[in-house]
Amino acid sequence: MVADPMRGVPVLSIITWAPFVGALLIMFTARHRPLAVRLIALVTTSISAALSLWIFLAYEREAAGFQFYERVPLVPPLGISYELGVDGMSLLMVLLTSVIIVAGVFASWTVPLRSQEFYALLLALVTGVYGVFCSLDLVVFFLFYELAVLPMYLLIGIWGSTGEVRPRGIFAWAYRETGVGTKEYAAMKLTLYLLFGSAFILVGILALYVNAGAASFSFLDLEAVTFDFAVQRWVFLAFYVGFGILAGIWPLHTWSPDGHASAPTAVSMLHAGVLMKLGAYGVIRLGMGLLPEGAVDLAWLVGGIACINVVYGALSAMAQVDLKYVVAYSSVSHMGLVMLGAATLTEAGLNGAVFQMFAHGVMTGLFFALVGLVYEKAHSREIFKMGGFGTMMPGIATAFTIGGLSSLGLPGTAGFVAELLTFMGAWRSDHQWWLVPAVLGTLLTAIYVLRVVAQIFWGPPSVHVHDLRDARGPEWVAIVLLVFVLVLFGATPWLALGPVDTATVPLLSRIVSP
Amino acid sequence: MASVLLVLGLPLASFLAIALVRPLRRRGRAAGWVGITAMIVALAEALRTWLGSTRGTVILPWLPGDGGPMATVGLLLDDLSAPMLVLVTLVSLLVQMYSLAYLHDEPMPSLGRYYAYQSLFAFSMLGLVLSPTYLQMFVFWELVGLCSYLLIGYWYTRPAAARAALKAFWTTKLGDLGFIAGIVMLWSATGTFEFDALFRMAREQTLPLEGLATIMFLIYLGAAGKSAQFPLHVWLPDAMEGPTPVSALIHAATMVTAGVFLVARSEPLFVLVPGVLALIARVGAFTALLAATMACVESDIKRVLAYSTISQLGFMMAAAGAGAPDAGFFHLLTHGVFKALLFLGAGAVIHAVGTNDIFRMGGLWRVMPQTGVIFIVGTLALAGVWPLAGFFSKEAILAGVWAGGRSGVFVVLALTAFLTAFYMFRVVFITFFGHGHPHGEAHPHEPPWLMRGPLWLLAVLTVAIGLRFAIGGGGEHHPPGWLAALSLALAAGGFGLAWAMYGARWIPVEAVRRPLAVIDFLARRRYFLDAIYGAIYRGVMLGFARLIGWIDRYLVDGLLNVASAGTLRAGDALRRIQSGQAQDYVYGVAFGVLFLFVLAQWWRTP
């Protein structure tokens, strides 16, 4: 074996904490120096990105399992330790996080207001995300999870934008009182929803800890325990609801359109691109990984709700007039596909779910980056006030079209592979009818996405806007990076699916023969 | 297989070069020459492959899975794909050359975009015909659909083009849902997407037959969408909003025939489900007739050709469904040549007079005789006149349908053959010999050599392929003698009627129209299908979406906001208890103690 220069280096810790160090540096050294702020953000996230690419390539597929393992006991009496490790599934999620955050730094290069706090919070949040994907100890996992959720409140509440929602119908009074449409409302709604979910998760984690003999919070230890059926059932339900909120399950999804529409570009990118994946990842890793019988027992619920998500989200997206809401509802629809793939409990479906997390993360990141650019240049998000932008911003138009095509599952883009695997899984599952809403979802997506593309970029130039420019400088880096990843993984999906398969197959073997 | 890889790789390289190298893209003509050069080499290699004896399959893993790949990709070169390679590269090359002259007024960056799409299309279409698995076929199937969408919408600032592009994409996507569902179900039943493996199972009768009819029907839906079979044909006439060379390449010669190719490719599976085959044959014949009636009343020259394409695709499908897929495939090849010829000829006419409306043309024979000759060669071939290419392939279809015992389908196709000759000669008489209206400012002229060259080449090919069969005989097919006579009689009848109505004007148009008033009325309105689909889209689909959007915003979210506002109000109400006045708190404590005391007493009493 070749001598490994990285042996003994805590790679995962560096990946996880580099952005946090960046956040501290920004707060203490780079105040009021916008360029320095951006450079620190860029360098620290690039370190994480380079290392996550490295672990992606260095991961030994034959050996499988959790690799790059680190462990430091924190509270030995309670069995809490700082324990990190990645398998094929988390590997891909770490890579996704890196792609999105690097693109996000470039896409929000022009944030004017209080940029040091903005970047500091953003980087702290990213540390939380990396931590969730890497940690194997449930307490540490939960802490990172909260770290990933909480900065969102400030990021939306301060740097967000206020949309327009007309209070109508019998509940109009409630809309006026809660301030629907404002960024404060969106920030509060998102935070409360996600904390509500966290409560379920915490209860679930403690229940598992106690039932396993209160000796260890380590995922690896808990994985070896076979819990009673009743425990499995109820805890799975708790995890499903808790993480599911973050994954946007119907009918607990309404925080997501409001939150994503109000959030600034980089935050929307990160939130829809990565944070929603934390939810699905939690359901798969903790729910299905620790509670196989509970997962089997409740698969009908997870899949049924997911079917609603797919169709309902797509139809809602079709009904929107605000561009950001269209993209946000398309996330609701696509997260439905993720959960559907997972609920099939088949190899194809689960691989599809993980791949969809990646594909959707990149495509939705791309969408939000582009919507941000369009908004910045046209000063409008209202679809029907736009038109004919294609002649003025051909680059943005092309990238948006590619993102849209991936969204509707066009072959050659990552979206297709994900959908295909989900279809394959659905038909092989115990609920073959799931194939129908899944396939229908792609048609609906084709309708709303291409309709939006035609409305915004095609047709004669709109009279409402003048003097539009195409993307420039750092913005191009973000767009090209995301488009490249979408097409690369669409054409050569085995790059990602090779490692993923090594993680999903053992997981499923526990489910099929517990 | 190296030369196959070259055939496939060159258009891809050309696409990548034009798409990624900005200076090249901005110089449209240079991009055009890059595309053309790539296609010349690809055509040479394709010809070598076709004439050579190398046949075989290469398979590589694509989606990994536990215990062997879940899906594979590769190349399949056999007697079905080899001639398709030649057809695709040939027509692509000619169309790309022709476009350089046809689109000479376009801004250079747009032209660069055009050639990027053209190269991508050539690559995708070649990938489609070389697919050794259903999955790969679907991949390229969607990519050619994408190119079709992009090229129909090439003039994207025109609202009509934008609408047509969307319509084409959505309609074919509707069929493609069936295709993908079908192959996923097939995979689930057999564990493979590969043709070889599936056909072997079919031969050895190890293929699970349960549900196969549904699967094959779903796969056929994909073919019906792409090959514009009723009721999914509505997108093709609208697709004429794209530039005319695009119509020639994608919407006549190559992409729209992919459905026929798919059915021909899947023959070993389709023969196991005779019910679906019968449906394919009937729908094909019906489509052929329906489209022909619409072609008879259309006044836009490109749309006449579009309806004619739908009609001929119906012929091919009918043949495939009646158990003669090789006849259908033969017609696919010959039709590809002469329909491209007709479209490019029509393009030359449109280019010259600046309108699509045949009633605003007339007497063009005098000013553009070369184009006239070429167009008439194409028309004769389409009408099925001996010894041109169309005669033999159409005869093969009719013979195949007759041999398959589908007499109903046969009669419908024969009637359609008559109509085909009629509507094509109607166009010829009105456009080239009619008195027409003045051309306004336009001064019609013969097209430049870059357009004329491809036209002549296609015309010569149409004649040469015909002569090859006239002299060499029809190969395996030995159609009964009466069939040739019938074919010719139908063509002559159609020609005669068109001549009588539009050439010599012996029969007034009204005299024919009146007894057929109902059909005329419906055909002019496209049998209301477009209107119905439009209503379903706008009314049902968008209406339902709006309803869901409303429910989401004002009911699902509404209940949440009510809960939230209720909490705020409750908090507000409870806040008032905290008045800050000491005596209020004393009252509170007193009442609290009293309450607890009563509660304790009540608790104790048994």
Interface residues (C-beta under 8 A of the other chain):
Chain A: V165 R168 G169 I170 F171 W173 A174 Y175 E177 T178 V180 K189 P251 T254 Y312 L315 S316 M318 A319 Q320 E347 A348 N351 G388 G390 T391 P394 L405 L408 L410 P411 G412 F416 V417 L420 L421 F423 M424 W427 R428 L435 V439 L440 T442 L443 A446 I447 Y448 L450 R451 A454 F457 W458 G459 P460 P461 P493 W494 L497 G498 D501 V505
Chain B: P61 W62 L63 P64 G65 D66 M70 A71 P109 L135 F138 V139 F140 E142 L143 L146 G153 Y156 T157 P159 A162 R163 A165 L166 F169 W170 K173 L174 L177 I180 A181 V184 M185 W187 S188 M541 L542 F544 A545 R546 I548 G549 W550 D552 R553 Y554 L555 V556 D557 G558 L559 L560 N561 V562 S564 A565 G566 L568 R569
